[in-house]
Amino acid sequence: MQQKSVNIFWFRRDLRLSDNAGLYHALKSGVPVVPIFIFDKNILNDLTDKKDKRVQFIHDALAGIQEQLVQMGSTLTVLYSTPEESFLQLTQAYDVKGVYTNHDYEPYAQNRDEAVRQLLTSRGVGFNTYKDQVIFEKEEVMKDNGTPYTVYTPYSKKWKDKLNSFYLKPYPTENYFDHFLKMERQQMPSLAEIGFEPAPHGMLPMVLDERIAGDYDKTRDVPAINGTTKMGIHLRFGTVSVRYLAARAMALNPVYLSELIWREFFMCILWHFPHVVHGAFKKEYDNIVWRNNENEFRKWCEGQTGYPIVDAGMKELNETGFMHNRVRMIVASFLTKDLLVDWRWGEAYFAQKLLDYDLSANNGNWQWAAGCGCDAAPYFRVFNPELQTQKFDPQLRYVRKWVPEYDQLTYARPIVAHDMARDRCLKVYKEGLGKG
């Protein structure tokens, strides 16, 4: 039986049919397109929480894509395997002319894609990848001397100077939807079949609230109100196009646009300085001697520090998979500065819990909080949790929502005195940096 000649489009961090660069090029090629997604065992096997909301989110997003494809007379092929085993299977089932997908910049993704590229090349199959999850990538925003920026402000200026309508133009994939291979609907594996349990996340649909985006500069620091767009998870998994968000941000609010630029800045830092995955951007900060008290770390994780704004943030994270942006900075400063716990411990905990977890942003923000990252605040800046509460939650609305026991005798006593902890922190940092 003669095999059908097809191109494959591989969904990864781009879970949408509209305005999708790699999908556009696959469909426009003229060869019928088989769309696939791989639940990668290499990734899933490392997830210890079998009620991971992110896996549920991906599964829900794929179900939405499947419904759209079925209406077009096609289907989504969802595999549960490793990428290499998946492509061995696909190249046996079809006469595959080319595989199309979008760039991914994280270290695991780079290694995975190189292995897949080699496998496909050995079978005479092209591997074509495109820029999709960012406006500017890799070497597109560089200093005039050709070196990467390590400070946000000049990076953002060059980013904005370079921006024009060409970079925001959506890819008109819908013009070529009839190029999907006509196939009977294939059943997606259930959550149980990939080893997970249902975990409601409340993060669909992916609609930008333009009122919130328009007021972003006024509301983003107030955790008690719905003042942030919650687009992080949609950017993380590509259920919304960054070109669409950037275009709307330009029209609505420059401060909201700056958040999108920060995201790309951290991606470029990870690309150019991969050592940040395991060590400090400023390598001298690897000499800091952390206390790493496991009992205090556990209390921080559980929201039992006796500092209400810190505990509220951790309880919000543990219950919902989300934490308000301002509060993320407060809890990170508290862990690294007040408790002198290695920033990598906090980074790893956020990586387990955050719905919108993204390696580059998580790493960049934790290093910023610890003072060891690029563009960091001076190491001697230590957030005072009580002053942060007075400024951003003066009526304790956020605190009381997440720490209802706040006014009761049962509420935890502070595990450390902030003034003492600040002095201790400065002493340890000075010694570690050779400034003592």
C-alpha positions in Angstrom: 0.0 0.0 0.0 1.5 3.3 -1.1 2.2 5.8 1.7 0.7 9.3 1.5 3.2 12.1 1.0 2.8 14.6 3.8 4.4 17.4 5.8 4.2 17.2 9.6 3.5 20.2 11.8 4.7 19.7 15.4 2.9 21.8 18.0 5.0 22.7 21.1 4.8 26.1 22.7 2.3 27.3 20.1 -1.0 25.7 20.8 -3.2 27.6 18.4 -4.2 27.4 14.7 -4.3 31.1 14.1 -1.2 33.4 13.5 1.3 30.5 13.9 4.5 30.9 11.9 5.6 27.3 11.5 2.1 26.1 10.8 1.7 28.8 8.2 4.8 27.7 6.3 3.8 24.0 6.6 0.3 24.7 5.2 1.6 27.0 2.4 4.1 24.3 1.2 1.3 22.7 -0.8 1.9 19.2 0.7 -1.0 17.9 2.9 -0.2 18.6 6.5 -0.5 16.2 9.5 -0.6 18.2 12.7 0.8 16.5 15.8 1.5 17.0 19.4 3.9 14.8 21.5 3.3 14.4 25.3 7.0 14.0 25.8 7.9 11.3 28.3 11.2 12.9 29.0 9.4 15.9 30.4 6.3 14.3 32.0 8.4 11.7 33.8 10.1 14.5 35.8 6.7 15.9 37.0 6.1 14.5 40.5 2.7 16.1 40.9 0.2 13.9 39.0 -2.4 16.6 39.3 -0.2 19.2 37.5 -2.5 22.0 36.3 -0.2 22.7 33.4 -0.7 19.2 31.9 -4.4 19.7 32.2 -4.1 23.1 30.5 -2.2 21.6 27.6 -4.7 18.8 27.3 -7.6 21.3 27.2 -5.9 23.5 24.6 -5.3 20.4 22.4 -8.9 19.4 22.8 -9.8 22.8 21.4 -7.5 22.5 18.5 -8.9 19.0 17.8 -12.4 20.3 17.6 -11.4 23.0 15.1 -9.5 20.4 13.0 -12.4 17.9 13.0 -14.7 20.6 11.6 -12.2 20.9 8.7 -12.3 17.2 8.1 -8.9 16.6 9.6 -7.6 15.6 13.0 -4.8 16.1 15.5 -2.4 13.2 16.1 -1.4 13.2 19.8 1.4 10.8 20.8 2.6 9.8 24.2 6.2 8.9 23.7 9.7 10.5 23.3 10.1 12.8 20.3 12.6 10.4 18.6 10.4 7.4 19.0 7.4 9.5 17.7 9.2 10.5 14.5 10.4 7.0 13.9 6.7 5.9 14.1 5.5 8.8 11.9 8.2 8.3 9.2 7.1 4.6 9.0 3.4 5.5 8.7 3.8 8.3 6.1 6.1 9.4 3.3 7.2 12.5 5.2 8.7 15.2 3.1 9.3 17.7 5.9 8.7 18.5 9.5 7.8 22.0 10.5 7.8 23.5 13.9 8.7 26.7 15.8 11.9 27.6 17.6 12.3 26.8 21.2 15.3 28.3 23.1 15.6 26.3 26.3 18.5 23.9 26.8 16.5 20.8 26.8 14.6 21.9 23.7 17.8 22.7 21.9 19.2 19.2 22.6 15.8 17.5 21.7 15.6 19.4 18.4 19.1 18.5 17.4 18.5 14.8 18.1 15.2 15.0 16.0 17.0 16.9 13.2 19.7 14.2 13.0 17.1 11.4 13.0 15.1 13.1 10.2 18.1 14.0 8.2 19.2 10.3 8.2 15.9 9.6 6.6 16.1 12.4 4.0 13.4 14.5 5.8 13.8 18.2 6.3 13.5 19.8 9.7 12.2 23.4 9.4 11.8 25.8 12.4 10.6 29.3 12.6 10.5 32.2 15.0 7.0 32.4 16.6 7.0 32.8 20.4 8.8 36.2 20.5 9.0 39.4 18.5 12.8 39.4 18.5 15.1 36.5 19.2 18.8 35.5 19.6 20.9 38.1 17.8 18.1 40.4 16.6 18.5 43.0 19.4 22.2 43.5 20.1 24.5 46.4 21.0 26.1 48.3 18.2 29.3 46.4 18.8 27.5 43.1 18.2 27.5 41.9 21.8 24.3 41.0 23.8 22.7 43.5 26.2 22.9 42.6 29.8 20.9 45.6 31.1 17.2 45.9 30.4 16.7 49.6 29.8 19.0 50.0 26.8 17.8 46.6 25.5 14.2 47.8 25.7 15.1 51.0 23.9 16.7 49.1 21.0 13.8 46.7 21.0 11.3 49.5 20.6 13.4 51.3 18.0 13.6 48.2 15.9 9.9 47.4 16.1 7.7 48.2 13.1 4.4 46.8 11.7 6.3 44.1 9.8 7.2 42.3 13.0 3.6 42.4 14.3 1.9 41.2 11.1 -0.1 38.0 11.8 0.5 34.9 9.7 -2.7 34.2 7.8 -2.9 30.5 8.4 -6.7 30.4 7.9 -6.1 31.0 4.1 -4.6 27.5 3.9 -6.7 25.4 6.3 -7.8 23.3 3.4 -4.3 21.9 3.2 -4.6 19.9 6.3 -4.6 16.2 5.5 -8.2 14.9 5.4 -8.4 12.2 8.0 -10.8 10.5 10.3 -10.8 11.8 13.9 -8.1 10.3 16.1 -8.8 9.8 19.7 -6.5 11.8 22.0 -4.9 9.9 24.9 -6.7 10.8 28.2 -5.0 12.3 31.1 -5.1 9.0 32.8 -3.4 7.3 29.8 -0.4 9.7 30.2 -0.3 9.2 33.9 -2.0 12.3 35.2 -5.2 13.2 37.0 -7.7 16.0 36.4 -6.5 19.3 37.8 -8.9 22.3 37.1 -6.9 25.4 36.4 -9.5 28.1 35.4 -7.1 29.6 32.8 -9.2 29.2 29.6 -10.3 30.9 27.4 -7.4 33.0 26.3 -8.9 36.5 26.0 -6.9 39.7 26.7 -9.0 41.9 29.0 -8.2 45.3 27.3 -9.6 47.3 30.2 -7.0 45.7 32.5 -4.2 46.1 30.0 -5.2 49.7 29.5 -5.0 50.4 33.2 -1.9 48.2 33.7 0.4 50.9 35.0 -2.2 51.9 37.7 -3.3 48.4 38.8 -0.4 46.0 38.3 1.1 46.4 41.8 -2.1 46.0 43.8 -2.6 42.3 44.6 -6.1 42.6 46.1 -7.6 43.6 42.7 -7.8 41.9 39.3 -5.2 44.2 37.9 -3.0 41.9 35.8 -3.9 40.2 32.5 -3.0 36.6 33.4 -1.6 36.2 29.9 1.6 34.5 31.2 0.4 30.9 30.8 -1.0 31.7 27.3 2.3 33.1 26.3 4.1 30.1 27.8 2.1 27.6 25.8 1.3 29.8 22.8 -2.5 29.7 23.1 -2.2 33.4 22.2 0.0 35.1 19.7 2.8 37.4 21.0 2.3 39.5 17.9 -1.3 40.1 18.8 -0.4 40.9 22.4 2.4 43.3 21.4 0.2 45.1 19.0 -2.5 45.5 21.6 0.0 46.6 24.2 1.4 49.3 21.9 -2.1 50.6 21.5 -3.2 50.3 25.1 -0.3 50.8 27.6 3.5 51.2 27.3 4.0 49.6 30.8 2.2 46.5 29.6 4.4 46.4 26.5 7.4 46.6 28.8 6.4 43.4 30.5 6.5 41.6 27.1 10.0 43.2 26.5 11.2 41.9 29.9 10.1 38.4 28.8 12.2 38.6 25.6 15.1 40.2 27.5 15.3 37.2 29.8 15.0 34.8 26.9 18.0 36.5 25.3 20.0 36.3 28.5 19.3 32.5 28.7 20.3 32.2 25.0 23.6 34.1 25.3 24.5 33.1 28.9 23.4 29.5 29.4 25.4 29.2 32.6 22.5 31.1 34.4 20.5 27.8 34.4 22.7 26.5 37.2 24.7 29.5 38.5 24.6 33.2 39.1 24.8 35.5 36.1 27.4 37.5 38.1 29.6 34.6 38.9 31.1 36.1 42.1 27.7 35.7 43.7 28.2 31.9 43.6 30.6 32.5 46.6 27.7 33.6 48.9 27.4 31.1 51.8 23.7 30.4 52.1 22.1 29.3 55.4 19.7 26.9 53.6 17.7 26.1 56.8 15.4 23.3 55.6 12.8 24.0 58.3 12.6 27.7 57.4 12.4 26.8 53.7 9.5 24.4 54.4 7.6 27.1 56.3 8.2 29.5 53.4 6.8 26.9 51.0 3.7 26.4 53.2 3.0 30.1 53.9 3.9 29.8 57.6 6.6 32.5 57.9 4.5 34.8 60.2 4.8 37.6 57.6 1.3 37.9 56.2 2.1 39.2 52.7 4.7 36.5 52.2 2.3 33.8 53.5 -0.6 35.1 51.4 1.5 34.9 48.3 2.7 31.3 49.0 -0.8 30.2 49.8 -2.1 31.8 46.6 0.6 29.9 44.6 0.0 26.6 46.3 -3.8 26.7 45.8 -4.1 28.3 42.3 -0.7 28.0 40.5 -0.6 31.8 40.2 1.0 34.5 42.3 0.6 38.2 41.8 3.7 39.8 40.2 4.5 42.3 43.0 4.1 39.5 45.6 6.5 37.3 43.6 9.2 39.9 44.2 8.4 40.1 47.9 8.4 36.4 48.6 11.6 35.9 46.6 13.4 38.7 48.5 12.2 37.3 51.8 13.6 33.8 51.0 16.9 34.9 49.6 17.6 37.9 51.8 15.7 37.4 55.1 16.2 33.7 55.3 19.4 33.4 53.2 18.1 30.4 51.3 19.8 29.8 47.9 17.7 31.4 45.2 17.9 28.1 43.3 15.7 26.5 45.9 13.0 29.1 45.4 13.4 29.0 41.6 12.8 25.2 41.7 9.7 25.5 43.9 8.2 28.1 41.6 9.1 25.8 38.6 7.0 23.0 40.3 4.0 25.3 41.1 3.6 28.1 38.6 1.2 27.6 35.8 3.0 30.2 33.8 6.5 28.8 34.6 9.0 29.8 32.0 12.6 28.9 32.6 14.1 32.2 31.3 11.7 34.5 33.2 11.7 32.4 36.4 15.5 32.2 36.4 15.9 35.9 35.6 13.5 37.1 38.2 14.9 34.9 40.9 18.4 36.1 40.2 17.1 39.7 40.1 15.6 39.2 43.6 18.8 37.6 44.9 20.9 40.5 43.5 23.0 38.1 41.4 21.4 38.5 38.0 21.8 40.8 35.1 20.4 44.3 35.6 20.0 43.5 39.2 19.2 45.9 42.0 22.2 46.4 44.4 22.7 43.5 46.7 22.0 45.7 49.7 18.4 46.4 48.6 16.2 44.1 50.8 12.4 44.3 50.6 10.8 45.0 54.0 7.6 42.9 54.0 5.8 45.2 56.4 6.5 48.3 54.3 5.5 46.4 51.1 2.2 45.5 52.8 1.5 49.1 53.9 2.2 50.3 50.3 0.5 47.7 48.2 -2.1 46.1 50.5 -2.8 48.8 53.1 -6.3 47.5 53.9 -5.1 43.9 54.1 -7.7 42.7 51.6 -5.2 40.4 49.8 -3.7 39.2 53.1 -7.1 38.3 54.6 -8.2 36.5 51.5 -5.3 34.1 51.6 -4.5 34.1 55.3 -7.9 34.1 57.0 -6.2 33.2 60.3 -4.2 36.4 60.3 -6.1 38.0 63.2 -6.2 34.8 65.3 -3.9 33.6 68.0 -3.3 30.5 65.9 -1.4 32.5 63.2 2.3 31.7 62.9 4.8 33.8 64.8 7.5 35.5 62.6 10.2 33.0 61.9 12.8 35.8 61.8 13.1 39.4 62.8 13.4 41.4 59.6 15.9 44.1 60.9 18.2 41.4 62.2 17.8 39.4 59.1 18.7 42.4 56.9 21.9 43.0 58.8 22.8 39.4 58.6 22.1 39.3 54.9 24.3 42.3 54.2 27.2 40.8 56.2 27.0 37.5 54.4 26.8 39.1 51.0 29.7 41.4 51.7 31.8 38.5 52.8 30.8 36.4 49.8 31.6 39.2 47.4 34.9 40.1 49.2 33.6 43.5 50.3 33.8 42.8 54.0 
